[in-house]
């Protein structure tokens, strides 16, 4: 037996050597995250993107078909439950949406009146975006289908009716797909295919305020009292968020680094929430995920005393915090935290901050809610769902969630992204005034057979806005 074992020893040693090599490679790949881990992850990511590119038939915002017949879709899109204002609604559209108004690629956006009737439809012309590009940044995206992959996320209407539109592409890195100026007929004036992301806002001067990013592949370490800790890092590159001011011609006028402001502030330890500080493996690809920026306003500036009315109010999702940046110095003056979690769309309402809180609500009010946060006292009040909100009102999203406040500050449009719904609410009581359902007729696409195709499809809803518009309905072909 022993002699037989000795005779097979070269083969046994050969097998053990390969096992040892496999163990070392496995350790490097899974624990140390060295080669071939990055190569394998890159291959898997590319395969997933290629599969989506050739098999995807719907925009990534498509949620599925409902039990609402297409014949009842027009009435189901809007339900007026109580008197509201007299404004019309500007609704985010996108690929395959509102095909009944914009055959072909769908409507980029639509304006509807208080009865749910179309006032204006703006066609989505994805092929014009690249033709009108005035800025181009490198992306990691093996394939891209502009007609399906470029989804509008936020809108801002200029005085003449043109739209500022921000785009996202969840099949690319980074996900922010830039910002464009689009005419009322859907034709592209200019497009910055850069790392702009989330929702734009307009300044009183007419300039455009957006969140953007720079990309870094160098891990960021800081001495935080217990040795050097990893603050940010990601082997594919991580986002270093910025706030940017653009002119109406799309030119960059101002830029401040939100990431650097946080890193150089007393609040930098909050960045540890999105990294693994005691390991060498970079983990955080999106340390802040800044999703909204707006001016502080005179009332909040007066209440706080140490900020200017035109300083920046920032919503930073991945650290569950709202901050105020000094517009002139780029320093972070304040960072506010409560029991809100992964919030979006933080904006001033007088001296307080209205916040879409995605995940911080109690079991009684549901996982998502809208709150008013007092930056002076840190007190917060749940606005919606409120005492007059029906208990069975669907109100939950794990991502996004946008708020637009009426000019009189009495009402708000709340877009619940993953529910595909928008509610117009009374801010004081939480009463639902209007319910908007993001329903669409996809029969012309020929992708689904009966009976499912004869039911309205629901898409995610990223934004709804109050607008003033002429009463004459127009649909541009």
N, C-alpha and C positions, 0 to 999 in steps of 0.2 A: 504494500500500500504506500509506504513512504517513498520507495523508488519510483512508483508510478506518479506520485505527487511531484517528485523532483523532475521527472521527465516533462511535466506540464508547466513547470515553474516559469519559463520564458513567456508562455501565453498568459499565465496568471498575472505576472508582473506587468505585461503589456496592458492587460485589462485594468489593473489597478492604477496604472499611470494615467490612462484615459479618464478613469473615474476621478482621480485627483485633479486633473486638468478641468474636468467638467465642474467639480466642486469649486475650484478657484474662480472659474468664469462665472458660475452662478452667484458666488459671493460678491464678486465685483459688480455684476449686473444688478442684483436685487438689493444688496446692502449698501455698497459704495456708489451705486448708480453710475459706474464707469462703462466703457465699451465692454460688451456690445449692447448695453441697455439702451443708450441713446439711439443707436442704429436701429435696434428692434422697434423701439417706440416710434421712430420716424417712419419705418415701413408700415407699422400698424395704422398710424395716422393717415398715411398716403392711401393705403388700401381702403380705409373707411371713407375718405373723401372721394376717391374714384368710384366706389360703389354708390355713394349718394349721388354723384354726378350723373351716372348712367342709368340708375334705377329710380331716382327721385322724380316724381311726376307733379308734386305739389310744392308750393312755397313752404318753408319750414314753419311758417306761422299757422298753417292749416291744422285745425284741431280735430276735425271729423264732421260727419253728417249728424244732424239733429233729428228729432222726431217731428219737426215742423215742416209741413208740406210747402213746396215752393209757391204754390198758389196762395198761401197765407203769409209769405215772407215779408211782403211790403208792410203789412199791418203789424207784424211781430217785431220789425226792426225798431220801432219807437212806440213806447207807451207813455202817455202823458197822465200822470197820477195826481198832480196838483198844479196850480198856477205857478209859473216861473217868471222869467223875464221875457223880453221880446227879441233877444239876440238869435241869430242862426247858429248852427253848430258846424264847425270845421272838423272833419273826421279823418284820421290817418287811414289810408288805403294801402295799396301795394299790389304785387303780382297776384293775378287771379281774383282780385276783389272788385266788386261792382261791375262785373262784366255786362250787366244789363244796361249800364250807363256808358261804359267804355269797352266795347268789344276789342279783342286782341290781347293786350297785356294787362288790361284792367285799369282802374283809376288809381293814380298816385294818392289822390285825396278827393273828397267830395264836400260840398257845403249843402246842408239840408235845413229846411225851415222847421218851425215849431210843430208842423203837422206831419213831418217826416218826408216832405216832398223835396225832390232835388232842386237846388238853386243853381249849382254849378258843379260840373265834373271835370277833373284835371287828369288827362290821360298819362299813364306811365309809359315813358319812352326810354327804356333802359339803354338802348344802343347809342343814344345821344350823350350819355354821361361821359364815356371815354373820349368822344369827339370834342366835348367842351371842357376837357380837363385842363386846369391851370396849375395843378400841383399833383405830384405822384410820389408815393412812398412805397418801398418794397414790402410785399406781403408773402407769407408762407401759405400758398394755396395752389396745389397742382392743377386744379381746374376751377373755372368759375363760369356759371351761367347767369349773366346779369338779369335775365328775365325771371329767374326764380330765386337766386341767392342774395340779390341786393334788396333788402327790405327797408322801407322807410320807418324810422322810429319816432322822430319828432318834427314838428312843423312850427313855423312862425310866419305870420302874414305881414308883408311889407305894405306901406300905405297905398301903393298903386295896385295891389292885388297879387303881385308875385309872391311865391313861397320860398322861404329858406327851409331846406329839407335835410335832415341828418339821416344817414343810412347805417345799417349794420349787416354783417355777413357772418353768421355763426359757423360757416365752413372754412373760415380763414383765421390766421393769426397775424395781427390782432383782430378782434371782432369789429372794431370801429371802422366803417367803410367810407367815411368822409362826409362832406357837406356840400350841398349844391344850391344854386338859385334857379328856380323853375318858373317860367312864365305861366300865365293863366291858361294858356293853350297847351301846356305840358312840355314845351320846348325848353331845352337847357340853355341858360345864359352862361353859367360857369359851374365847374365841379372841382372841388379839392378832394382828390382821392388820397387822403392822408389818414391819420389815426383819430380823427374826430369821432366822438361817440356820444350816445344818449341825446338829450333834448336841447335845442337852441333856445335862447331868449333874446329879445330885442331891448336895446338900451334906449333911453329917451332921446338920445342923439341920432338914433337910426342905425347905429352900429350893431353888430351881431356878436353875441356872447356865446361861446361854446366851450365844452371840455374836450381836450385832446390828450396826446401822450407822446412821449419819447420811448424808445425801446433800448434796454440795456441787457447785456449778457453777463456783466460783471457782478458777482454777488456783493451785497453791501453788508459790511460788518461794522458794528459800533461797540465801544466800550461802555457798558451799562452798569458798572459796579460789581459784576460777578464774572468778569472776564469778557472777552470779545464774543458777542452774540450775533448770529445771522439775523439781520433785519429784513432784507429782501433778497430774492434770488430765484432764478428759474433757468434751467439749462436751455430751454427753447427761447429765452429772452423774457424779460418782465417789463410791465408798463410803469412808466414814471409820469403820472398824470400832470397835465398842464391846464391852465385857464387861458383862453385866447380871445382876443378881440379882432374881428374882421370888419373890413369896410363893405359897403354894399356891392363893391366890385370883386369881392372875394379876397382882397389882399390882406395879409396879416399885418395888423397895426400894433398889437401888444401881445406879450406872452409872459406868463409867470409859471414857475414850476411849483405845483401843489406838493409834489413828492419832496422836493428839496426843502420847502417850507416846513413840512412835517418833520423831516429828518433833522432839521436844525432847531427844532422847537422843544420845549419841555415835554411835549406829548409824543415824542418819537417812539417811546416804548410801546405805544398802541400798535405799531407796525408788527410787533412780535406775534400778534394774533393770527397773522396770515403767513407765518413762517414757522419752521421748527428751529428754535434758537440754539439748542444744545447739540445739533448735528451739523455735519459739514455739507449735507445734501441740501442744495437749494430747493425750496418747495413753492414759494409764492410767486406766481406769474402775474398776479393782479393785486398788488398790496392794498390799494385804496378803492378802486372801482368808483371814482367820483362820477356821479350821475346827474348832477344839477348844479348850476351856478347862476346866481342872480345878485343884483345889488342889494345891500342891506336895507336901504331906505331911511328916510329922515326920522321916523318915529322910533325905530329900533336903535338907531344911532344915538338919539337923545336919551333913551332909556339906559343904554349901556355906558354912555359918557366917553368912552375911549376909542370909539370907532367913527369913521366917516360914513356919510350916507351912501357914497359910491364905492365903499369897500365890498369885497366879494363874500357872499354867503354860500357855503359849499356843503353838499351832501355827499359823504364818503361812506359807501355801503359796507365795504369789507372790514371796516373798523367800527361800524355802527355808531358813527359820530357825525355831527354837524359842526363846521368850523367857520371862522371869519378870518379872511386874509386881508392884510393891508395892501390896497391896490398900488400904492406908491413904492413901498419897500419890498413887497413880496413876503413879508413875515407873517406867520400865523399868530394872530392876536388871541383868539379864543378857540377852544374845542369843547363842545357840549355833548354830554351823553346822558341818557336816561335809561328806561327799560324798553326803549324801542330797539329793534334789531333788524339789520339789513334794510334800512329805510331808503326811500327815494323821494325825489321831487320836493325837497325842503325849501320853503319860500316864506317871505315875511307877510304877515297879515297884521298890520299895525306894528306894535312892539313885540309881537309873538311870532312863532314859527309854525306854520302848518306843514305837517309831515305825513307822508304815506308810509306807515309802519307795516312792513311785510310780515314779520314773524314775531313781533313782541307782544301781541295782545294776550289777554287772559282767556281761559276756556269759556268764560261767560260771553265774551264779545267776539270770539272767533280768532283765528290765527292772524288775520290781517285787519287793519283799522286805520283810520285817519285821526291824528291827534293834534292838539295845539300845545306847543311847548314854550314855556316862559324862560328866556335865557337869563333873566335877572334872578329869579327864584328857583329855577329848575323844576317848577311845578308843571304838570302836564294833565290835560283833560282830553278824554276820548270824545271826538266829534261825531264819528261815524264808525260802526253802527251806533245810533243814538236811541233815546227813549221812544222815539216815534218810528224807528226802523223796524219793519216786520221781521220776525225771528227767522223766517226761512229765506231771507235775502242772500243769494250767493255772493260772497265777498272774500275771496282768497286768491292770492297769487304768491308764488315763491320768488318770482323775478319781476322787475320793473314795477309798474304802478305809477300813474301820472296824475297830477292835479292841475286844473286851471281855474283860477278864481275870477269871478265876475267883477266888473268895474266898480260896482257898489259894495263889494266885499261881503255881500250877504249870502251868496251862493257859490257853489263850486261844481265843476265837472270832474268826476273821479273815474279814471280809466283803470279797470281791474284786468290787467293784461291777460293772465292765464284763464280767466273766466270768460273772456271775450265780451265783456259787458262794460258799459259806462253808466254811471248814475249822476244825475244832477241832484245835488242835495242842498238843503237849507243848513248853513253852517251852524246856526244857533241851536237847532233842534235835532239835526240828523235826519230830518224827514226827507224821503225820496220824492222828488218832484217829477223827474223824467227818467225813464229807463231805456237805454239804447243797446240793442243786441247786434253784434257784428256778424250778420247773416248774409250769405251769398248763394247765388244760383250758379252751379258749376256744370250744368247740363251740356253747355256748348263745348266743353272740353272733351267730352266723350271718354272720360277716364273711369267712370263707374256705371255699372249696369243697374236696371230697375230691380227692386223698388228704391234702393238707396239714393240713386241719382235724382229722384223726384223729391227729395227732402233737402232743405236748406243746409248748407255747410257753415260751420262757425269757424272764424279765424281769431287769433289773438288780437287784442286791442291795445295799442301802445299810446294812444293819445286822442283827446277830443278837446276842442277849444271854442270859446265864445268869439263870434265875429259879427261885424256889421256888414251887410251886403245888399246890393240892389235886389228887388223882388222878382226881376225877370230871370227865368230859368235858362241856363245855357249848358250845353254839352258839346265839347269840342271833339271833332273826329280826327 
